[in-house]
Every structure is written in C-alpha cells, then in structure tokens.
Amino acid sequence: MRHSMDLRANMENVAIILNRPKYPGNIGSAARCAKNMGIDRLIVVSSSGYEADQIRMMATHCAGDIVENIAYVATLREALAGFHYVVGTTARVGRTILKRHMVEPSTMGEKLVDISQNNTIALLFGPEDRGLTNEELRFCDLLVTIPTAGTMRSINLSHAVMIICYEVFRARHPSQVQFTPRRADVGEMENMYEHMKDIFLKINFINPENPDYFMINIRNFFSRMNLTSRDVKILRGICHQIDLYGQGKTKDLTRSDGKLKKSE
C-alpha cells in the first residue's frame, strides 16, 4: 500500500547536458536514453556542428522529437544558466578538489526526488576522452561517480547517461517528504560568486594569486544552503554595502526619528 503513495522524481524538470561530446553517435544514443527515461530536454555544448544523420541513426525514430529539439549552445555557463541544481558526472575519484560532494548513482537518484519537485535539474556529462575538468565541476552542486570493476573506470558516454537517468527515474520517496524550495539558478549563483570574489579580493580575505581555488570553500559552503533568489539578492546587497564602505560612500539607513528606513 505504501509503495503506491511514494513519490518519484519530476522528470519534466530534468535535462541532460552533454559538454563538448566528440562523437555525434553518442548524442543520438543519449537522446534515446532520455526518451526511455521520460526526459525530453537535451542540451549540447559545442562550438562546432555534428553530422545530423549519425545523430538520428543512433537515436532511432523513437527519439526523433528529442533530436529535433536539441539546444546547441557555445558555452557551458550558457547551458546551465537557467537551472537550479547541477549534477556533474566524473570518474576521477580522488583527483578532484570537490570530491567530498561525490555519491553513487542510487544515492543521487534518491536526493533528486525531493529537489526535482520545485527545481530544474541538469545532469551534466563531459567529453568522452577526458570527462569534466575541475573548472567545469565547480558549477556542480553534486558529483556522482559510477562504480566499475577493476582498473577500467571509463564508461561509454551513452552508457553513463542511461545509468544516471535510470537511477533518477527509479528513485522514490515517501509522499510526506518536505520538498526543497525553488533555489536560485546557476546564473544568479555565478554572478553572486563573482561579486563575492571581487569583494574578498578588495578586503584581502582570499589569496589574490589563486582566488578561484580559495573560492572553492565558499562555493561548497553555500551549495549546502539551498539559497533562493531572495537570499542571493540579500548577500549581494551586503557585498555592495561592504564595497561602498570601503569607498567611504555608505548611506545612512535611519530616518530623522531614529527608525530604520524601508528598503527601496
């Protein structure tokens, strides 16, 4: 009886992003995986085109609608801009500075049931030959790795897509779960991090020789907080006031009667 009340991930809020894939056939295979698991949005990051016939051949006619609606964008940041939560895939266990966020696919699937109810989710995959770099993984809220036997850690891109999508599709939660509220999207978060980095450099809070490395802990800290758009605006407002203070331009926020002025 309880099983019938369990909730599943909202697949309408889930998309697949392929970051600079090398082979058009893998794009087609990923489209078919998406169709199998109820995902209808596929984004490809690339500065060049792909052979359309090879994509369609591997997708088969069943996933033709997804192939026709693939969104091609030039940069990863552009691809991620509208998403509220990003899951990055990597086989480089122990060699990424963000490894403490790493989970296996089943754990990832369970986590996304909750988040997907009110947030759009990007499942991010790197190119076949090297995967996602540390610079690209910094956009991710969660890292997932697919366990393999022996020393052969590399998995075909389309196989990885199917495994990850399947775990999201099959995951369930009891219906009484408390849903994660809508988070700030990647574009808002990245603008906030850039604003913070600028302020932290001005007040000598981070090392100017490698500021992005020192910002990793800041990113990890805020990624655990499920910040909303309003939260981000407040934090950026604080940064703005710090900047004004450093310039000797802070405004008096009290009225003549001593009460706090209403924010504009």
C-alpha positions as CSV (number, residue, x, y, z in Angstrom):
1,M,0.0,0.0,0.0
2,R,2.8,2.4,0.9
3,H,4.5,1.9,-2.4
4,S,1.6,3.3,-4.3
5,M,1.9,6.5,-2.2
6,D,5.6,7.0,-2.9
7,L,6.7,10.0,-5.0
8,R,9.0,9.9,-8.0
9,A,11.3,12.5,-9.5
10,N,9.6,15.1,-11.7
11,M,11.3,14.2,-14.9
12,E,9.8,17.2,-16.6
13,N,12.3,19.3,-14.5
14,V,15.3,17.2,-15.5
15,A,17.5,17.8,-18.6
16,I,20.7,16.2,-20.0
17,I,23.6,18.4,-20.9
18,L,26.5,17.0,-23.0
19,N,29.5,19.2,-22.7
20,R,31.5,19.1,-26.0
21,P,30.9,15.4,-26.9
22,K,33.3,14.1,-29.6
23,Y,31.0,11.7,-31.5
24,P,27.6,12.5,-33.0
25,G,26.5,8.9,-32.4
26,N,26.7,9.4,-28.7
27,I,24.5,12.4,-28.9
28,G,21.9,10.3,-30.7
29,S,22.3,7.5,-28.2
30,A,21.9,10.0,-25.3
31,A,18.7,11.2,-26.9
32,R,17.3,7.7,-27.0
33,C,18.3,7.2,-23.3
34,A,16.4,10.4,-22.5
35,K,13.3,9.2,-24.3
36,N,13.5,5.8,-22.5
37,M,13.6,7.5,-19.1
38,G,11.0,10.3,-19.7
39,I,13.3,13.2,-20.2
40,D,12.5,15.4,-23.2
41,R,15.3,18.1,-23.0
42,L,18.8,17.6,-24.3
43,I,21.4,20.4,-24.5
44,V,24.7,20.1,-26.3
45,V,27.6,22.5,-25.6
46,S,29.8,22.8,-28.7
47,S,31.4,25.5,-30.9
48,S,31.1,23.3,-34.0
49,G,28.3,21.2,-35.6
50,Y,27.7,17.5,-35.7
51,E,26.7,15.1,-38.5
52,A,22.9,15.1,-38.2
53,D,22.4,11.7,-40.0
54,Q,24.6,9.9,-37.4
55,I,22.7,11.5,-34.6
56,R,19.4,10.5,-36.0
57,M,20.6,7.0,-36.8
58,M,21.6,6.3,-33.2
59,A,18.6,8.0,-31.7
60,T,16.2,5.9,-33.9
61,H,12.8,7.3,-35.0
62,C,11.5,6.8,-31.4
63,A,13.6,9.7,-30.1
64,G,13.3,11.8,-33.2
65,D,11.4,14.6,-31.4
66,I,14.2,15.0,-28.9
67,V,16.8,15.2,-31.6
68,E,14.9,17.8,-33.5
69,N,14.7,19.9,-30.3
70,I,18.3,19.6,-29.2
71,A,19.5,23.0,-28.0
72,Y,23.1,23.8,-29.1
73,V,25.0,26.4,-27.1
74,A,28.5,27.8,-27.2
75,T,29.5,27.7,-23.6
76,L,28.8,25.6,-20.5
77,R,27.8,28.6,-18.5
78,E,25.1,29.4,-21.1
79,A,23.8,25.9,-21.0
80,L,23.5,25.9,-17.2
81,A,22.2,29.4,-16.7
82,G,18.6,28.6,-16.1
83,F,19.0,25.5,-13.9
84,H,18.6,25.5,-10.1
85,Y,20.7,22.3,-9.4
86,V,23.5,20.7,-11.3
87,V,24.7,17.1,-11.1
88,G,28.2,16.5,-12.5
89,T,29.5,13.1,-13.5
90,T,33.1,12.1,-13.1
91,A,35.3,9.0,-13.0
92,R,38.2,10.9,-11.4
93,V,37.7,9.7,-7.9
94,G,40.3,11.2,-5.5
95,R,41.6,13.6,-8.1
96,T,39.0,16.4,-7.9
97,I,39.2,19.1,-5.3
98,L,35.4,18.8,-5.0
99,K,35.4,15.0,-4.1
100,R,33.5,15.4,-0.8
101,H,30.3,16.0,-2.7
102,M,30.7,12.7,-4.6
103,V,28.0,10.0,-4.3
104,E,27.0,6.9,-6.2
105,P,24.0,6.9,-8.7
106,S,21.4,5.3,-6.4
107,T,22.1,7.9,-3.7
108,M,21.9,10.7,-6.3
109,G,18.6,9.4,-7.5
110,E,17.0,9.5,-4.1
111,K,18.3,13.0,-3.4
112,L,16.8,14.3,-6.7
113,V,13.3,13.1,-6.0
114,D,12.9,15.9,-3.5
115,I,14.8,18.6,-5.3
116,S,13.1,18.0,-8.7
117,Q,9.7,18.8,-7.4
118,N,10.4,22.6,-7.4
119,N,13.7,22.9,-9.2
120,T,15.1,22.3,-12.6
121,I,18.0,19.9,-12.7
122,A,20.8,19.5,-15.1
123,L,22.6,16.1,-15.5
124,L,26.0,17.1,-16.8
125,F,28.3,14.8,-18.8
126,G,31.8,15.7,-20.1
127,P,33.5,14.6,-23.4
128,E,34.3,11.0,-24.0
129,D,38.1,11.4,-23.8
130,R,38.6,13.4,-20.6
131,G,35.3,14.0,-18.8
132,L,34.6,17.2,-16.9
133,T,37.5,19.3,-15.7
134,N,37.8,20.8,-12.2
135,E,36.9,24.1,-13.7
136,E,33.7,22.7,-15.1
137,L,32.9,20.7,-12.0
138,R,32.8,23.9,-10.0
139,F,29.4,24.6,-11.4
140,C,28.0,21.4,-9.9
141,D,26.0,21.1,-6.6
142,L,26.6,17.3,-6.5
143,L,29.1,14.9,-8.1
144,V,28.3,11.4,-9.0
145,T,30.6,8.5,-10.0
146,I,29.6,5.2,-11.4
147,P,31.5,2.3,-9.7
148,T,33.2,-0.1,-12.0
149,A,35.2,-3.3,-11.6
150,G,39.0,-3.4,-11.8
151,T,41.1,-0.6,-13.2
152,M,38.8,0.2,-16.2
153,R,36.9,3.2,-14.9
154,S,36.0,4.8,-18.2
155,I,32.4,4.2,-19.4
156,N,30.9,4.9,-22.8
157,L,29.1,8.3,-22.7
158,S,25.7,7.0,-23.7
159,H,26.0,4.1,-21.2
160,A,26.8,6.6,-18.4
161,V,23.8,8.7,-19.5
162,M,21.5,5.7,-19.3
163,I,22.7,4.6,-15.8
164,I,22.3,8.1,-14.4
165,C,18.9,8.7,-15.9
166,Y,17.7,5.3,-14.9
167,E,18.6,5.9,-11.2
168,V,16.7,9.2,-11.3
169,F,13.7,7.5,-13.0
170,R,13.5,4.6,-10.5
171,A,14.1,6.6,-7.3
172,R,11.2,7.1,-4.9
173,H,10.4,8.9,-1.7
174,P,7.5,8.6,0.8
175,S,4.9,11.2,-0.1
176,Q,5.2,13.1,3.2
177,V,8.8,14.3,2.2
178,Q,9.4,18.0,2.7
179,F,10.2,19.4,-0.7
180,T,13.3,21.6,-1.3
181,P,12.1,25.1,-2.2
182,R,13.0,26.7,-5.5
183,R,16.7,27.5,-5.5
184,A,18.5,30.4,-7.1
185,D,19.6,29.3,-10.6
186,V,23.1,28.9,-11.8
187,G,23.3,32.3,-13.4
188,E,22.3,34.0,-10.2
189,M,24.8,31.9,-8.2
190,E,27.7,32.5,-10.5
191,N,27.0,36.3,-10.5
192,M,27.0,36.2,-6.7
193,Y,30.3,34.3,-6.6
194,E,31.9,36.7,-8.9
195,H,30.6,39.6,-6.8
196,M,31.9,38.0,-3.6
197,K,35.3,37.2,-5.2
198,D,35.7,40.9,-6.1
199,I,34.9,42.0,-2.6
200,F,37.0,39.3,-0.9
201,L,40.0,40.4,-3.0
202,K,39.4,44.0,-2.0
203,I,39.4,43.2,1.7
204,N,42.2,40.7,1.4
205,F,40.1,37.8,2.5
206,I,41.4,35.4,-0.2
207,N,44.8,35.0,-1.8
208,P,45.0,37.1,-5.0
209,E,47.5,34.7,-6.6
210,N,44.8,32.0,-7.0
211,P,41.4,33.4,-6.0
212,D,39.3,30.7,-7.7
213,Y,41.0,28.0,-5.6
214,F,40.2,29.8,-2.4
215,M,36.6,30.4,-3.6
216,I,36.0,26.6,-3.7
217,N,35.3,26.5,0.1
218,I,32.9,29.4,-0.3
219,R,31.1,27.6,-3.1
220,N,30.9,24.4,-1.1
221,F,29.6,26.3,1.9
222,F,26.7,28.0,0.0
223,S,25.9,24.9,-2.1
224,R,24.6,23.2,1.1
225,M,22.2,26.0,1.9
226,N,19.6,25.8,-0.9
227,L,19.8,29.6,-1.4
228,T,16.8,31.2,-3.0
229,S,16.8,34.2,-5.4
230,R,15.9,36.5,-2.5
231,D,18.8,35.0,-0.4
232,V,21.2,35.8,-3.2
233,K,20.0,39.4,-3.5
234,I,20.5,39.9,0.2
235,L,24.0,38.5,0.1
236,R,24.9,40.7,-2.9
237,G,23.4,43.7,-1.1
238,I,25.7,43.0,1.8
239,C,28.7,42.8,-0.6
240,H,27.6,46.1,-2.2
241,Q,27.4,47.8,1.2
242,I,30.9,46.5,2.0
243,D,32.2,47.9,-1.2
244,L,30.6,51.3,-0.5
245,Y,32.0,51.3,3.0
246,G,35.5,50.8,1.6
247,Q,35.0,53.7,-0.6
248,G,33.6,55.9,2.2
249,K,30.2,56.1,0.4
250,T,27.9,54.2,2.8
251,K,24.4,55.6,3.1
252,D,22.6,56.5,6.4
253,L,19.8,53.9,6.6
254,T,18.0,55.6,9.5
255,R,15.4,58.3,9.4
256,S,15.4,61.5,11.4
257,D,13.3,59.9,14.1
258,G,15.9,57.1,14.5
259,K,13.8,54.4,12.8
260,L,15.2,52.2,10.0
261,K,14.3,53.4,6.5
262,K,12.3,51.0,4.4
263,S,14.4,49.4,1.7
264,E,13.7,50.6,-1.8
